[in-house]
Amino acid sequence: MSQTSMFTSRLLNLFVLAALTTTSVLSGFSPDLRLSHSTIQGAYAQESSFTRYVRAAFAIEQKRRSLMSQVKAMTGGDLPDNVCYSGFSKLSEQFQGPVRDICNQFNRSAIDIVNDNKVSAEFNEFRKQAMSSDPKVRRDMQQKVSNEMRRLKLI
């Protein structure tokens, strides 16, 4: 697999993860954003890969929210859907470069978070379940993620 297609694949995975996490939040789950990144990192050693996946997803969502706040402040809140994936052309030219930089920062951070939580090998499998075309598989995985977030007191 070429470096470009590998990066594209990872990028797509991160956007799917962000969408899943956002869906959980929008469905009524509001994470406790006081949890520190060092707490998340230090906990992975004795946990299951699924727990590390949930911690990584939570940390990625925190980062996404922070960076999206920066983008909203920069653009006056006027953002196209999927701004980091396909929305650049819909932005005013003056914002395209800075927003692209912020999106790239998010991508690098998300990859680092996945790697720091030692879940990169299992990440795609959990993501496939969470985004399954089978509604029961997707719903079961989303429920499992929500339950784990509650158990970890992230929400």
SULLINSUL-V892905 format. One line per field, one symbol per residue. psi: psi as a letter, one per 30 degrees, with the letter a starting at -180 (. if undefined). burial: I if it has 16 or more other C-alpha atoms within 10 Angstrom, else O. Layout:
psi = ???
burial = ???
//
This chain:
psi = kleeeeeeeeeeeeeeeeeeeeeeefgfjjljgfkleeeeefffeglleeeeeeeeeeeeeeeeeeeeeeeeeeggfjklkhefegfefflkeffeeeeeeeeeeeeeeeeeeeeeghgeefeeeeeeefgkfjeeeeeeeeeeeeeeeeefhf.
burial = OOOOOOOOOIIOIIIIIIOIIIOIOOOOIOIOOOOOOOOIIOOIOOOOIIIIIIIIIIIIIIIIOOIIOOIOOOOOOOOOOOIIOOOIOOIOOOOIOOIIOIIOOIIOIIIOIIOIIIIIOOIOOIIIIIIOOOOOOIOOIIOOIIOIIOOOOII
//
